[in-house]
Amino acid sequence: MLRARPGPDSAGARVGFVMPDDGEAADRDEAPRAQWRQADVRRAIAAAEKAGLSAYRIEIAPDGTIAIVVGD
Protein backbone atom coordinates (compact mmCIF):
# COMPACT_ATOMS: atom_id res chain seq x y z
CA MET A 1 0.00 0.00 0.00
CA LEU A 2 1.37 3.42 -0.95
CA ARG A 3 1.06 6.38 1.39
CA ALA A 4 0.61 9.97 0.20
CA ARG A 5 3.52 12.26 0.92
CA PRO A 6 3.10 16.05 0.85
CA GLY A 7 5.00 17.92 -1.86
CA PRO A 8 7.67 20.59 -1.34
CA ASP A 9 5.21 23.47 -0.93
CA SER A 10 1.53 23.77 -0.12
CA ALA A 11 0.53 25.96 -3.11
CA GLY A 12 -0.05 23.65 -6.06
CA ALA A 13 2.40 21.08 -4.80
CA ARG A 14 2.45 17.65 -6.34
CA VAL A 15 1.73 14.71 -4.11
CA GLY A 16 4.30 11.93 -4.13
CA PHE A 17 4.07 8.38 -2.85
CA VAL A 18 6.36 6.41 -0.60
CA MET A 19 6.66 2.69 -0.05
CA PRO A 20 5.66 1.43 3.41
CA ASP A 21 8.39 0.80 5.94
CA ASP A 22 9.45 -2.77 6.78
CA GLY A 23 6.98 -3.09 9.66
CA GLU A 24 3.99 -2.33 7.42
CA ALA A 25 5.20 -4.76 4.76
CA ALA A 26 5.53 -7.54 7.34
CA ASP A 27 1.93 -6.99 8.47
CA ARG A 28 0.69 -7.23 4.90
CA ASP A 29 2.69 -10.42 4.20
CA GLU A 30 1.06 -12.17 7.15
CA ALA A 31 -2.49 -11.44 5.98
CA PRO A 32 -4.61 -14.55 5.41
CA ARG A 33 -5.05 -15.70 1.85
CA ALA A 34 -8.39 -15.17 0.22
CA GLN A 35 -10.51 -18.22 -0.42
CA TRP A 36 -11.61 -19.16 -3.93
CA ARG A 37 -13.77 -22.01 -5.09
CA GLN A 38 -13.73 -24.19 -8.16
CA ALA A 39 -17.07 -22.61 -9.09
CA ASP A 40 -15.29 -19.23 -9.29
CA VAL A 41 -12.83 -20.65 -11.83
CA ARG A 42 -15.65 -22.26 -13.80
CA ARG A 43 -17.45 -18.90 -13.88
CA ALA A 44 -14.29 -17.19 -15.20
CA ILE A 45 -13.92 -19.83 -17.93
CA ALA A 46 -17.58 -19.47 -18.89
CA ALA A 47 -17.18 -15.69 -19.12
CA ALA A 48 -14.11 -16.05 -21.37
CA GLU A 49 -15.89 -18.50 -23.66
CA LYS A 50 -19.05 -16.36 -23.77
CA ALA A 51 -16.86 -13.42 -24.83
CA GLY A 52 -15.61 -15.55 -27.73
CA LEU A 53 -12.02 -15.76 -26.54
CA SER A 54 -10.01 -18.60 -28.01
CA ALA A 55 -6.57 -17.93 -26.53
CA TYR A 56 -6.71 -17.23 -22.79
CA ARG A 57 -5.65 -18.55 -19.43
CA ILE A 58 -7.05 -18.24 -15.94
CA GLU A 59 -4.63 -17.10 -13.22
CA ILE A 60 -5.20 -17.17 -9.47
CA ALA A 61 -2.96 -14.85 -7.45
CA PRO A 62 -1.85 -15.64 -3.89
CA ASP A 63 -4.38 -13.10 -2.59
CA GLY A 64 -7.20 -15.01 -4.31
CA THR A 65 -7.63 -12.67 -7.26
CA ILE A 66 -8.82 -14.53 -10.35
CA ALA A 67 -7.78 -13.02 -13.69
CA ILE A 68 -8.47 -13.93 -17.31
CA VAL A 69 -5.31 -13.29 -19.33
CA VAL A 70 -5.98 -12.97 -23.05
CA GLY A 71 -3.44 -13.74 -25.79
CA ASP A 72 -1.32 -16.44 -27.34
URDA-V246472 format. One record per residue. N is the residue number from 1. RES is the residue in one letter. PHI is phi as a letter, one per 40 degrees, with the letter a starting at -180 (NA if undefined). PSI is psi as a letter, one per 30 degrees, with the letter a starting at -180 (* if undefined). Layout:
N;RES;PHI;PSI  N;RES;PHI;PSI
//
This chain:
1;M;NA;k  2;L;c;k  3;R;b;k  4;A;c;k  5;R;b;k  6;P;c;k  7;G;c;a  8;P;c;e  9;D;b;l  10;S;c;f  11;A;c;j  12;G;g;g  13;A;c;k  14;R;c;l  15;V;c;k  16;G;b;l  17;F;b;k  18;V;b;k  19;M;c;l  20;P;c;l  21;D;c;l  22;D;d;e  23;G;c;e  24;E;c;e  25;A;c;e  26;A;c;e  27;D;c;e  28;R;c;e  29;D;c;f  30;E;c;g  31;A;c;k  32;P;c;k  33;R;c;k  34;A;c;k  35;Q;c;k  36;W;b;l  37;R;b;l  38;Q;d;e  39;A;c;e  40;D;c;e  41;V;c;e  42;R;d;e  43;R;c;e  44;A;c;e  45;I;c;e  46;A;c;e  47;A;c;e  48;A;c;e  49;E;c;e  50;K;c;e  51;A;c;f  52;G;g;g  53;L;c;k  54;S;b;f  55;A;b;j  56;Y;a;l  57;R;a;l  58;I;b;k  59;E;b;k  60;I;b;j  61;A;c;l  62;P;d;f  63;D;c;g  64;G;g;f  65;T;c;k  66;I;b;k  67;A;b;k  68;I;b;j  69;V;b;k  70;V;b;k  71;G;h;l  72;D;c;*
//
